[in-house]
Amino acid sequence: MRATEDTYRHKGLRRKLVETVRSKGITDERILTAIENIPRHFFLDSAFDEVAYEDKAFPIDAGQTISQPYTVAYQTQLLEVKPHEKVLEIGTGSAYQACVLAEIGAKVFTIERQKKLFDSNKQFLFLKKYPNIKFFYGDGYEGLPTYAPFDKVLITAAAPVVPVKLITQLKPGGMMVIPFGGGDVQVMKRLIKQQDGSVKEEVYDRFSFVPMLQGKND
């Protein structure tokens, strides 16, 4: 059961969360404003209402998680999204990350491989606020060739390899942010596609994500 009421208390807790995320090094004010504007407790079961604004990941359906707000902000900041850019997100999950991208002006194309989560988001009325998010059920490794090329690609699961098809769907000059590696801990990478099609790689901090799996899960 989702919460639908956003109270003064919730808004106060969001302001505190923003200060926590800011203190960890997030400097893009657009991202901080997005976190303050989005009622994160709407994305969780109402049982999590008291803790929804802690800077932690929480379980959602289908064995997945809603990422820690700092992680969401960190990936978004690395992506350097400009208004109206087309962003391909791999792993919709709760759709919280997609909403952060939408709040800062991106046109979001987001893929979810878990049918249960995809169907749940279709029924999630809050998401109607964002006509600039398009939802797809599919295999993230395949991307969305019909809608390519994309300015940016954001992967929200641990990828053991860089998905070649997603690099192909990225514009020259475009960026991909990807938690790279198997095991319990991944390294965050930013890949920048050069004009000649080659890829420049930058390595950042360590995080822990659920694995990026191939195929769809009905």
Backbone as CSV, one residue per row, in Angstrom:
resi,resn,N_x,N_y,N_z,CA_x,CA_y,CA_z,C_x,C_y,C_z
1,MET,0.855,-1.204,0.000,0.000,0.000,0.000,0.887,1.249,0.000
2,ARG,0.696,2.123,-1.002,1.500,3.334,-1.082,0.851,4.474,-0.301
3,ALA,1.691,5.329,0.269,1.190,6.565,0.869,0.834,7.542,-0.245
4,THR,-0.126,8.412,0.016,-0.528,9.405,-0.994,-0.571,10.819,-0.416
5,GLU,-0.331,10.950,0.884,-0.388,12.261,1.525,1.023,12.753,1.805
6,ASP,1.294,13.997,1.409,2.607,14.613,1.653,2.425,15.730,2.671
7,THR,2.831,15.473,3.912,2.566,16.389,5.015,3.733,17.357,5.240
8,TYR,3.512,18.350,6.113,4.602,19.256,6.502,5.755,18.471,7.120
9,ARG,5.431,17.437,7.852,6.488,16.611,8.466,7.352,15.963,7.389
10,HIS,6.697,15.408,6.366,7.460,14.801,5.267,8.377,15.828,4.599
11,LYS,7.831,17.026,4.382,8.622,18.065,3.710,9.818,18.479,4.564
12,GLY,9.604,18.531,5.872,10.707,18.843,6.776,11.782,17.765,6.750
13,LEU,11.357,16.510,6.703,12.317,15.396,6.622,13.090,15.437,5.301
14,ARG,12.428,15.861,4.229,13.113,15.980,2.933,14.179,17.058,2.981
15,ARG,13.879,18.164,3.643,14.885,19.228,3.753,16.124,18.726,4.495
16,LYS,15.895,17.926,5.529,17.028,17.346,6.269,17.817,16.383,5.378
17,LEU,17.088,15.595,4.584,17.746,14.656,3.669,18.613,15.416,2.667
18,VAL,18.099,16.523,2.158,18.873,17.337,1.208,20.174,17.798,1.845
19,GLU,20.107,18.234,3.097,21.334,18.690,3.768,22.314,17.537,3.969
20,THR,21.802,16.343,4.251,22.668,15.167,4.382,23.382,14.876,3.066
21,VAL,22.623,14.882,1.979,23.192,14.590,0.654,24.193,15.677,0.256
22,ARG,23.856,16.925,0.557,24.770,18.040,0.267,26.087,17.862,1.033
23,SER,25.983,17.451,2.293,27.182,17.314,3.132,28.119,16.202,2.637
24,LYS,27.577,15.295,1.821,28.397,14.202,1.277,29.046,14.561,-0.060
25,GLY,28.824,15.812,-0.514,29.557,16.270,-1.683,28.737,16.527,-2.934
26,ILE,27.421,16.467,-2.841,26.589,16.780,-4.009,26.425,18.296,-4.085
27,THR,26.822,18.872,-5.229,26.846,20.326,-5.368,25.850,20.854,-6.396
28,ASP,25.277,19.984,-7.223,24.336,20.428,-8.261,23.005,20.775,-7.596
29,GLU,22.702,22.068,-7.557,21.500,22.525,-6.848,20.219,21.994,-7.490
30,ARG,20.244,21.735,-8.796,19.056,21.193,-9.470,18.703,19.818,-8.908
31,ILE,19.729,19.017,-8.631,19.513,17.670,-8.087,19.001,17.769,-6.651
32,LEU,19.599,18.654,-5.876,19.165,18.826,-4.482,17.718,19.317,-4.426
33,THR,17.352,20.213,-5.330,15.963,20.700,-5.392,15.018,19.562,-5.779
34,ALA,15.449,18.725,-6.717,14.620,17.578,-7.123,14.356,16.658,-5.938
35,ILE,15.392,16.379,-5.152,15.227,15.505,-3.980,14.272,16.154,-2.974
36,GLU,14.348,17.470,-2.849,13.438,18.163,-1.924,11.997,18.143,-2.445
37,ASN,11.836,18.147,-3.765,10.492,18.215,-4.349,9.778,16.862,-4.414
38,ILE,10.530,15.767,-4.476,9.917,14.458,-4.749,9.605,13.731,-3.443
39,PRO,8.350,13.385,-3.213,7.977,12.670,-1.980,8.435,11.204,-2.033
40,ARG,9.619,10.950,-1.512,10.193,9.599,-1.612,9.316,8.550,-0.925
41,HIS,8.575,8.962,0.110,7.731,7.989,0.812,6.619,7.452,-0.085
42,PHE,6.276,8.174,-1.174,5.277,7.660,-2.119,5.773,6.402,-2.851
43,PHE,7.087,6.245,-2.944,7.688,5.168,-3.735,7.892,3.879,-2.928
44,LEU,7.567,3.954,-1.647,7.768,2.821,-0.739,6.429,2.392,-0.150
45,ASP,6.380,1.185,0.340,5.212,0.746,1.090,5.019,1.680,2.284
46,SER,3.769,1.934,2.636,3.486,2.878,3.731,4.114,2.438,5.057
47,ALA,4.489,1.167,5.167,5.180,0.688,6.372,6.528,1.392,6.560
48,PHE,7.084,1.932,5.478,8.388,2.598,5.544,8.263,4.107,5.761
49,ASP,7.053,4.581,6.047,6.821,6.020,6.125,7.767,6.722,7.097
50,GLU,8.030,6.100,8.227,8.858,6.738,9.261,10.326,6.829,8.866
51,VAL,10.774,5.964,7.968,12.207,5.897,7.640,12.513,6.287,6.190
52,ALA,11.478,6.659,5.440,11.646,6.896,3.997,12.680,7.968,3.683
53,TYR,12.923,8.888,4.625,13.860,9.982,4.357,15.215,9.791,5.022
54,GLU,15.481,8.589,5.483,16.849,8.246,5.862,17.638,8.021,4.571
55,ASP,18.926,8.340,4.612,19.765,8.195,3.415,20.205,6.734,3.286
56,LYS,19.221,5.894,2.972,19.444,4.449,2.886,18.664,3.870,1.719
57,ALA,19.129,2.715,1.238,18.353,1.930,0.274,17.318,1.112,1.045
58,PHE,16.175,0.837,0.400,15.139,0.012,1.012,14.626,-1.003,-0.006
59,PRO,14.117,-2.146,0.479,13.581,-3.145,-0.451,12.279,-2.696,-1.086
60,ILE,12.109,-3.077,-2.360,10.829,-2.918,-3.049,10.462,-4.289,-3.611
61,ASP,9.421,-4.360,-4.428,8.982,-5.645,-4.981,10.048,-6.299,-5.858
62,ALA,9.867,-7.576,-6.120,10.681,-8.354,-7.072,12.143,-8.453,-6.654
63,GLY,12.392,-8.376,-5.347,13.752,-8.536,-4.846,14.678,-7.383,-5.188
64,GLN,14.107,-6.228,-5.558,14.909,-5.068,-5.943,14.936,-4.050,-4.796
65,THR,15.644,-2.947,-5.029,15.729,-1.909,-4.000,15.477,-0.540,-4.609
66,ILE,15.041,0.395,-3.754,15.081,1.816,-4.113,16.422,2.305,-3.599
67,SER,17.215,2.910,-4.484,18.589,3.266,-4.129,18.633,4.327,-3.040
68,GLN,19.763,4.354,-2.348,20.058,5.398,-1.376,20.009,6.755,-2.092
69,PRO,19.367,7.765,-1.516,19.290,9.069,-2.182,20.654,9.631,-2.586
70,TYR,21.659,9.449,-1.736,23.001,9.923,-2.097,23.499,9.247,-3.375
71,THR,23.235,7.952,-3.519,23.662,7.226,-4.713,22.943,7.763,-5.952
72,VAL,21.644,8.000,-5.821,20.858,8.580,-6.913,21.458,9.928,-7.320
73,ALA,21.729,10.770,-6.325,22.280,12.098,-6.593,23.677,12.001,-7.202
74,TYR,24.483,11.075,-6.715,25.865,10.906,-7.200,25.871,10.514,-8.676
75,GLN,25.060,9.503,-9.029,25.003,9.078,-10.422,24.473,10.209,-11.313
76,THR,23.454,10.906,-10.831,22.850,11.983,-11.625,23.852,13.108,-11.838
77,GLN,24.609,13.449,-10.800,25.600,14.519,-10.924,26.688,14.140,-11.934
78,LEU,27.147,12.903,-11.887,28.161,12.447,-12.847,27.659,12.522,-14.290
79,LEU,26.354,12.358,-14.466,25.773,12.301,-15.807,25.707,13.687,-16.483
80,GLU,25.786,14.750,-15.665,25.807,16.125,-16.192,24.662,16.383,-17.183
81,VAL,23.456,16.088,-16.743,22.275,16.201,-17.608,21.926,17.671,-17.862
82,LYS,21.697,17.973,-19.130,21.222,19.305,-19.508,19.729,19.209,-19.853
83,PRO,18.980,20.305,-19.696,17.544,20.276,-20.012,17.288,19.773,-21.430
84,HIS,16.272,18.959,-21.559,15.783,18.402,-22.838,16.674,17.304,-23.423
85,GLU,17.744,16.917,-22.724,18.541,15.797,-23.225,17.759,14.495,-23.098
86,LYS,18.005,13.596,-24.042,17.392,12.260,-24.003,18.271,11.347,-23.163
87,VAL,17.698,10.822,-22.080,18.439,9.940,-21.177,17.790,8.562,-21.189
88,LEU,18.594,7.548,-21.457,18.148,6.154,-21.363,18.540,5.632,-19.989
89,GLU,17.543,5.215,-19.212,17.808,4.633,-17.888,17.567,3.130,-17.963
90,ILE,18.534,2.366,-17.476,18.417,0.912,-17.440,18.123,0.493,-16.009
91,GLY,16.899,0.000,-15.776,16.487,-0.420,-14.439,15.606,0.631,-13.789
92,THR,14.320,0.652,-14.156,13.394,1.646,-13.605,13.230,1.476,-12.100
93,GLY,13.104,0.206,-11.663,12.894,-0.052,-10.242,11.660,0.670,-9.728
94,SER,11.837,1.462,-8.680,10.721,2.196,-8.070,10.301,3.406,-8.904
95,ALA,11.156,3.825,-9.855,10.985,5.025,-10.694,11.433,6.309,-9.998
96,TYR,12.019,6.206,-8.818,12.483,7.410,-8.106,13.604,8.099,-8.886
97,GLN,14.592,7.323,-9.354,15.684,7.913,-10.131,15.154,8.585,-11.409
98,ALA,14.216,7.940,-12.085,13.635,8.517,-13.304,12.990,9.873,-12.999
99,CYS,12.332,9.975,-11.849,11.686,11.237,-11.472,12.710,12.329,-11.189
100,VAL,13.831,11.958,-10.567,14.901,12.946,-10.339,15.407,13.475,-11.678
101,LEU,15.638,12.580,-12.637,16.073,12.999,-13.976,15.028,13.891,-14.639
102,ALA,13.759,13.517,-14.499,12.680,14.304,-15.100,12.586,15.687,-14.462
103,GLU,12.781,15.756,-13.156,12.710,17.038,-12.442,13.777,18.013,-12.934
104,ILE,14.932,17.500,-13.355,15.989,18.408,-13.823,15.912,18.630,-15.332
105,GLY,14.816,18.167,-15.945,14.521,18.557,-17.313,14.856,17.563,-18.395
106,ALA,15.259,16.338,-18.019,15.590,15.328,-19.029,14.326,14.732,-19.645
107,LYS,14.471,14.240,-20.874,13.466,13.364,-21.481,13.939,11.950,-21.185
108,VAL,13.208,11.242,-20.335,13.675,9.966,-19.797,12.996,8.790,-20.497
109,PHE,13.803,7.849,-20.939,13.334,6.586,-21.500,13.867,5.504,-20.568
110,THR,12.974,4.856,-19.827,13.435,3.944,-18.783,12.905,2.532,-19.005
111,ILE,13.820,1.559,-18.867,13.499,0.144,-19.126,13.530,-0.635,-17.821
112,GLU,12.513,-1.474,-17.626,12.462,-2.391,-16.470,12.246,-3.816,-16.964
113,ARG,13.044,-4.744,-16.460,12.933,-6.143,-16.886,11.976,-6.951,-16.012
114,GLN,11.613,-6.414,-14.843,10.708,-7.107,-13.926,9.275,-6.671,-14.235
115,LYS,8.476,-7.604,-14.758,7.093,-7.258,-15.155,6.298,-6.718,-13.970
116,LYS,6.530,-7.281,-12.795,5.790,-6.854,-11.605,6.041,-5.368,-11.310
117,LEU,7.291,-4.940,-11.438,7.617,-3.530,-11.185,7.083,-2.636,-12.300
118,PHE,7.206,-3.087,-13.531,6.694,-2.324,-14.665,5.184,-2.090,-14.510
119,ASP,4.449,-3.158,-14.173,2.990,-3.040,-13.997,2.634,-2.151,-12.815
120,SER,3.413,-2.260,-11.746,3.167,-1.440,-10.561,3.327,0.042,-10.894
121,ASN,4.355,0.369,-11.668,4.577,1.775,-12.035,3.475,2.302,-12.954
122,LYS,2.888,1.439,-13.765,1.775,1.864,-14.624,0.583,2.329,-13.780
123,GLN,0.434,1.730,-12.589,-0.691,2.072,-11.699,-0.352,3.204,-10.720
124,PHE,0.898,3.667,-10.737,1.395,4.631,-9.752,1.028,6.045,-10.226
125,LEU,-0.029,6.610,-9.639,-0.605,7.854,-10.143,0.357,9.036,-10.084
126,PHE,1.241,9.072,-9.106,2.182,10.187,-8.981,3.015,10.359,-10.251
127,LEU,3.316,9.251,-10.933,4.171,9.320,-12.119,3.513,10.057,-13.282
128,LYS,2.189,10.235,-13.218,1.490,10.997,-14.266,1.947,12.459,-14.279
129,LYS,2.586,12.873,-13.190,3.107,14.239,-13.095,4.234,14.473,-14.107
130,TYR,4.818,13.385,-14.611,6.008,13.494,-15.460,5.746,12.952,-16.864
131,PRO,5.158,13.767,-17.738,4.955,13.309,-19.113,6.268,13.128,-19.862
132,ASN,7.374,13.648,-19.294,8.684,13.499,-19.943,9.382,12.190,-19.559
133,ILE,8.660,11.251,-18.921,9.196,9.897,-18.689,8.384,8.915,-19.524
134,LYS,9.083,8.102,-20.300,8.447,7.016,-21.052,8.940,5.698,-20.471
135,PHE,7.987,4.798,-20.157,8.297,3.535,-19.490,8.239,2.364,-20.478
136,PHE,9.209,1.480,-20.371,9.281,0.314,-21.259,9.570,-0.945,-20.449
137,TYR,8.951,-2.039,-20.868,9.235,-3.356,-20.302,10.166,-4.068,-21.280
138,GLY,11.349,-4.455,-20.823,12.272,-5.085,-21.754,13.603,-5.442,-21.116
139,ASP,14.527,-5.826,-21.960,15.873,-6.249,-21.564,16.805,-5.047,-21.671
140,GLY,17.330,-4.599,-20.543,18.192,-3.425,-20.541,19.432,-3.560,-21.401
141,TYR,19.927,-4.781,-21.544,21.125,-4.990,-22.369,20.865,-4.667,-23.837
142,GLU,19.588,-4.721,-24.242,19.236,-4.429,-25.638,19.013,-2.936,-25.871
143,GLY,18.736,-2.189,-24.790,18.451,-0.777,-24.925,17.152,-0.528,-25.669
144,LEU,17.084,0.625,-26.338,15.891,1.012,-27.109,16.355,1.560,-28.459
145,PRO,16.766,0.674,-29.368,17.310,1.152,-30.650,16.354,2.044,-31.427
146,THR,15.043,1.815,-31.274,14.047,2.626,-31.989,14.127,4.103,-31.606
147,TYR,14.505,4.363,-30.361,14.512,5.742,-29.853,15.916,6.353,-29.835
148,ALA,16.927,5.572,-30.182,18.307,6.054,-30.185,18.495,7.069,-31.322
149,PRO,19.531,7.915,-31.250,20.579,7.913,-30.232,20.180,8.729,-28.998
150,PHE,20.849,8.425,-27.887,20.612,9.104,-26.616,21.801,9.999,-26.274
151,ASP,21.502,11.087,-25.551,22.578,11.964,-25.070,23.317,11.326,-23.901
152,LYS,22.561,10.628,-23.063,23.136,10.044,-21.853,22.507,8.668,-21.614
153,VAL,23.269,7.787,-20.958,22.750,6.489,-20.511,23.111,6.327,-19.044
154,LEU,22.122,5.954,-18.251,22.338,5.710,-16.815,21.943,4.283,-16.499
155,ILE,22.878,3.540,-15.931,22.607,2.150,-15.543,22.520,2.092,-14.024
156,THR,21.425,1.530,-13.524,21.168,1.534,-12.074,21.277,0.145,-11.472
157,ALA,22.080,-0.713,-12.123,22.356,-2.048,-11.596,23.809,-2.384,-11.910
158,ALA,24.358,-3.344,-11.180,25.771,-3.697,-11.322,25.998,-4.482,-12.608
159,ALA,26.766,-3.909,-13.525,27.002,-4.540,-14.824,28.368,-5.234,-14.832
160,PRO,28.392,-6.552,-15.090,29.673,-7.264,-15.137,30.476,-6.948,-16.393
161,VAL,29.768,-6.468,-17.438,30.423,-6.021,-18.670,29.743,-4.730,-19.114
162,VAL,30.434,-3.948,-19.924,29.798,-2.763,-20.508,28.934,-3.221,-21.681
163,PRO,27.616,-2.973,-21.642,26.748,-3.439,-22.725,27.043,-2.701,-24.040
164,VAL,27.572,-3.443,-25.005,28.014,-2.856,-26.277,26.868,-2.160,-26.999
165,LYS,25.671,-2.753,-26.958,24.535,-2.166,-27.681,24.171,-0.791,-27.115
166,LEU,24.419,-0.597,-25.831,24.098,0.704,-25.225,25.121,1.764,-25.639
167,ILE,26.367,1.362,-25.800,27.378,2.294,-26.326,27.000,2.713,-27.748
168,THR,26.538,1.738,-28.535,26.123,2.009,-29.918,24.988,3.015,-29.961
169,GLN,24.094,2.967,-28.957,22.920,3.845,-28.930,23.206,5.221,-28.327
170,LEU,24.464,5.447,-27.970,24.879,6.723,-27.373,25.414,7.647,-28.468
171,LYS,25.026,8.919,-28.411,25.534,9.904,-29.378,27.038,10.115,-29.174
172,PRO,27.778,10.453,-30.232,29.152,10.912,-30.027,29.149,12.122,-29.090
173,GLY,30.032,12.098,-28.111,30.039,13.135,-27.082,29.146,12.804,-25.899
174,GLY,28.354,11.746,-26.034,27.450,11.334,-24.959,28.175,10.611,-23.834
175,MET,27.477,10.469,-22.703,28.064,9.842,-21.516,27.200,8.694,-21.027
176,MET,27.881,7.684,-20.467,27.199,6.613,-19.752,27.775,6.552,-18.336
177,VAL,26.893,6.468,-17.344,27.327,6.228,-15.961,26.890,4.817,-15.598
178,ILE,27.850,4.026,-15.107,27.621,2.592,-14.933,28.355,2.066,-13.699
179,PRO,27.627,1.383,-12.788,28.303,0.684,-11.680,28.899,-0.612,-12.258
180,PHE,30.208,-0.681,-12.321,30.860,-1.750,-13.069,31.482,-2.788,-12.149
181,GLY,31.186,-4.068,-12.458,31.836,-5.172,-11.765,30.845,-6.137,-11.152
182,GLY,31.293,-7.388,-11.003,30.493,-8.389,-10.300,30.781,-8.300,-8.807
183,GLY,30.313,-9.279,-8.057,30.568,-9.279,-6.611,29.698,-8.280,-5.876
184,ASP,30.057,-8.035,-4.630,29.220,-7.208,-3.757,29.459,-5.714,-3.932
185,VAL,30.614,-5.347,-4.466,30.972,-3.932,-4.574,31.375,-3.629,-6.013
186,GLN,30.894,-2.487,-6.517,31.223,-2.078,-7.881,31.926,-0.723,-7.847
187,VAL,32.618,-0.436,-8.920,33.233,0.876,-9.078,32.369,1.681,-10.061
188,MET,32.093,2.936,-9.708,31.300,3.773,-10.593,32.200,4.290,-11.712
189,LYS,31.743,4.090,-12.943,32.507,4.574,-14.092,31.658,5.550,-14.896
190,ARG,32.359,6.508,-15.500,31.726,7.372,-16.489,32.444,7.131,-17.810
191,LEU,31.680,6.723,-18.799,32.218,6.450,-20.120,31.774,7.569,-21.057
192,ILE,32.728,8.140,-21.789,32.433,9.244,-22.702,32.737,8.779,-24.121
193,LYS,31.713,8.786,-24.958,31.879,8.320,-26.338,32.515,9.428,-27.176
194,GLN,33.652,9.117,-27.773,34.377,10.086,-28.588,33.766,10.173,-29.990
195,GLN,34.161,11.201,-30.720,33.618,11.408,-32.065,33.938,10.239,-33.007
196,ASP,35.065,9.564,-32.756,35.442,8.433,-33.617,34.834,7.101,-33.166
197,GLY,33.981,7.162,-32.129,33.315,5.951,-31.653,34.036,5.246,-30.519
198,SER,35.285,5.646,-30.251,36.010,5.055,-29.119,35.446,5.601,-27.809
199,VAL,35.836,4.989,-26.701,35.260,5.329,-25.397,36.358,5.711,-24.414
200,LYS,36.214,6.878,-23.828,37.112,7.321,-22.754,36.487,6.914,-21.421
201,GLU,37.284,6.387,-20.524,36.767,5.849,-19.259,37.301,6.640,-18.074
202,GLU,36.387,7.012,-17.172,36.769,7.664,-15.916,36.260,6.812,-14.755
203,VAL,37.067,6.678,-13.711,36.733,5.801,-12.581,36.498,6.643,-11.334
204,TYR,35.410,6.336,-10.624,35.028,7.102,-9.440,34.904,6.175,-8.220
205,ASP,33.957,6.487,-7.327,33.880,5.794,-6.039,33.254,4.404,-6.150
206,ARG,33.284,3.703,-5.034,32.723,2.343,-4.955,31.319,2.378,-4.365
207,PHE,30.449,1.526,-4.915,29.061,1.424,-4.459,28.651,-0.040,-4.505
208,SER,27.446,-0.312,-4.015,26.915,-1.672,-4.069,25.515,-1.645,-4.683
209,PHE,25.347,-2.372,-5.795,24.077,-2.407,-6.527,23.617,-3.852,-6.696
210,VAL,22.311,-4.027,-6.949,21.825,-5.337,-7.358,22.340,-5.604,-8.765
211,PRO,22.496,-6.875,-9.168,23.088,-7.178,-10.469,22.184,-6.829,-11.654
212,MET,22.813,-6.446,-12.748,22.103,-6.220,-14.009,21.991,-7.542,-14.741
213,LEU,20.760,-8.022,-14.909,20.538,-9.327,-15.500,20.003,-9.186,-16.922
214,GLN,20.256,-10.209,-17.723,19.771,-10.206,-19.106,18.354,-10.767,-19.183
215,GLY,17.683,-10.428,-20.275,16.339,-10.962,-20.513,15.278,-10.226,-19.727
216,LYS,14.037,-10.713,-19.851,12.896,-10.153,-19.119,12.424,-11.184,-18.093
217,ASN,11.783,-10.693,-17.050,11.267,-11.579,-16.011,9.762,-11.373,-15.881
218,ASP,8.990,-12.294,-16.517,7.534,-12.182,-16.473,6.982,-12.592,-15.107
